[in-house]
Amino acid sequence: MEGKAPADDFIPAGLASLGIEADEVDLAVIGAVHRLLWAPILELLALDTEGLELERCPDHSKAPQ
Amino acid sequence: VNGGLDLGLGAQAAAIAAGDVDPGELLDATLARIEERNPALNAVVEAFPERAREMLTAAPEGPLHGVPVVIKDEWPLPWRAQRFGAAELMAPTSPGESGPYRALRDAGAVVVGVGNMHELGAGSTGSVSVYGPARNPWDTERCPGGSSSGPAASVAGRLVAGAVGADGLGSVRFPAAYCGLTGLKPTFGRSAMEGHHMAAITTLIVSGPLCADAADCRLLGSVLFGEELDAGDPAGLRIGIVRDPVSKDVTPEVDEACNAAIETLRAETGGEVREISLPGLEAATLAAILIINSESMSGVTPERLNRLDPELSAVARGTLKYRMLLPAAATAQATRVRTMMRRRLASLFDEVDVIAWPTVPAPAPPLEMPMVELPSGTLSADQANVRGAALANLTGIPSISMPVGLSGEGLPIALQLQAAWGRDELLLDAAEALERANGRRWVESLPPLAEASPTEA
């Protein structure tokens, strides 16, 4: 298992669990997008937003209430 | 000359209204121009000579009476469903009267053709499309910008004087920047969106005008908004600049041209430049990407993804499948970041009137290899460009891109201004002030392809 990237398991397992078929080209693209996005996604998830009061039914055409 | 073909949008409308230009002759000249220049640009993927003549015959007296325009392949027309630059969409489509079409028709405009676009709206370069890429009139080997590639190339190549694009993550501003145009991303919800296949779902996408200058954007914007975008005086403009990667990770030429333009704008308006802090920009960019990915997958099933059209690009096929794997928690967190950034901006707009930074960090890259060299290294243009654009879509604020220079290679450089919700008019006022101050040098610059033409004989 040495050198195995997290995506090696996550992507095929995730696609299979959803019943999504993917050929080699699909997997290459998915891997590239995953490498680009995954670290920032983990950083986003780790962002401390506790205490932030969410907008209720936000109107994006206006400033927040 | 040429039935008014080389006039701006407002000048065409005024010349027709004054009887100085015959709209039938203008339409014929426009169609001839498309025939002549489009093979080099692939900007217009379908022209409608007969439909256009019918529209002209029925055109009401309005602010754009008899003026030819191009509309992006993102909205249905009564005689044509949108294709979104792709072999297939993830949502059903059919011909119909979209909001932008209706607004144009009711203003008396004549839709002469559909503009090319980046496949599924998912790219800032315009380098991928089911029709083949549109090409940049400044250098046809360069990206025109996306996703509203065809509308921008149509205007920059002077096929028409105005075009309607759409902006979900910068898709009006990027092609405006690459093609040396002025492009307005309106406040969310302010411009016509009916008939868009994501109209009921999106919280980011807006229609917007692409024109040579701010006055023309004001005119076409007023039509799309369904209300007059009145001109005002931006005297004392407070310009906020952000010293972070969005502003600093740009090529030296872009940095220099944008800084000079900001100083020119400050001097022209008698305003001031304030350095401001806007933490969270990177998180905001990712949040916008996650939200638009999530919204675009509404109604898409795994089974549907197993039946994708083989003509879709490999990138589109893989990306669509990857979107199904994105964690729901990340999208929920993106919503929290959205709230956070909206509040930060609301607070900032008490201190400044506009926030300025380069629209794109480098001029248009080659179509063959859409990568850009930045101080931080070599990045895909998409990755680099989205950093400066996503905030406006995430938060709903308006934004404008305007030309402020040419690179050593003769490619346009652009500055972006962003303002508080509903202050679209202020952005247009500021852009006009900058045009005045620099003698309209950049908005009147023409790409080589548009400088001489057999139709000018």
HADDOCK unambig.tbl for C-alpha pairs under 7 A between the chains (distance, minus, plus):
assign (segid A and resid 14 and name CA) (segid B and resid 325 and name CA) 6.40 0.50 0.50
assign (segid A and resid 18 and name CA) (segid B and resid 302 and name CA) 6.35 0.50 0.50
assign (segid A and resid 19 and name CA) (segid B and resid 302 and name CA) 6.36 0.50 0.50
assign (segid A and resid 20 and name CA) (segid B and resid 302 and name CA) 5.46 0.50 0.50
assign (segid A and resid 20 and name CA) (segid B and resid 303 and name CA) 6.99 0.50 0.50
assign (segid A and resid 20 and name CA) (segid B and resid 305 and name CA) 6.75 0.50 0.50
assign (segid A and resid 20 and name CA) (segid B and resid 306 and name CA) 6.17 0.50 0.50
assign (segid A and resid 21 and name CA) (segid B and resid 306 and name CA) 5.93 0.50 0.50
assign (segid A and resid 25 and name CA) (segid B and resid 314 and name CA) 6.81 0.50 0.50
assign (segid A and resid 26 and name CA) (segid B and resid 314 and name CA) 6.66 0.50 0.50
assign (segid A and resid 26 and name CA) (segid B and resid 317 and name CA) 6.59 0.50 0.50
assign (segid A and resid 26 and name CA) (segid B and resid 318 and name CA) 4.49 0.50 0.50
assign (segid A and resid 27 and name CA) (segid B and resid 318 and name CA) 6.86 0.50 0.50
assign (segid A and resid 29 and name CA) (segid B and resid 315 and name CA) 6.02 0.50 0.50
assign (segid A and resid 29 and name CA) (segid B and resid 318 and name CA) 5.21 0.50 0.50
assign (segid A and resid 29 and name CA) (segid B and resid 319 and name CA) 6.92 0.50 0.50
assign (segid A and resid 30 and name CA) (segid B and resid 318 and name CA) 5.22 0.50 0.50
assign (segid A and resid 30 and name CA) (segid B and resid 319 and name CA) 6.14 0.50 0.50
assign (segid A and resid 30 and name CA) (segid B and resid 322 and name CA) 5.63 0.50 0.50
assign (segid A and resid 41 and name CA) (segid B and resid 330 and name CA) 6.60 0.50 0.50
assign (segid A and resid 44 and name CA) (segid B and resid 283 and name CA) 6.31 0.50 0.50
assign (segid A and resid 45 and name CA) (segid B and resid 330 and name CA) 6.01 0.50 0.50
assign (segid A and resid 45 and name CA) (segid B and resid 333 and name CA) 6.47 0.50 0.50
assign (segid A and resid 54 and name CA) (segid B and resid 336 and name CA) 6.47 0.50 0.50
assign (segid A and resid 54 and name CA) (segid B and resid 339 and name CA) 6.20 0.50 0.50
assign (segid A and resid 55 and name CA) (segid B and resid 339 and name CA) 6.44 0.50 0.50
assign (segid A and resid 60 and name CA) (segid B and resid 188 and name CA) 6.10 0.50 0.50
assign (segid A and resid 60 and name CA) (segid B and resid 395 and name CA) 6.41 0.50 0.50
assign (segid A and resid 60 and name CA) (segid B and resid 396 and name CA) 4.97 0.50 0.50
assign (segid A and resid 61 and name CA) (segid B and resid 187 and name CA) 5.90 0.50 0.50
assign (segid A and resid 61 and name CA) (segid B and resid 188 and name CA) 4.82 0.50 0.50
assign (segid A and resid 61 and name CA) (segid B and resid 189 and name CA) 5.70 0.50 0.50
assign (segid A and resid 61 and name CA) (segid B and resid 396 and name CA) 5.72 0.50 0.50
assign (segid A and resid 61 and name CA) (segid B and resid 421 and name CA) 6.21 0.50 0.50
assign (segid A and resid 62 and name CA) (segid B and resid 421 and name CA) 5.33 0.50 0.50
assign (segid A and resid 63 and name CA) (segid B and resid 346 and name CA) 6.16 0.50 0.50
assign (segid A and resid 63 and name CA) (segid B and resid 421 and name CA) 6.01 0.50 0.50
assign (segid A and resid 64 and name CA) (segid B and resid 342 and name CA) 6.42 0.50 0.50
assign (segid A and resid 64 and name CA) (segid B and resid 343 and name CA) 6.31 0.50 0.50
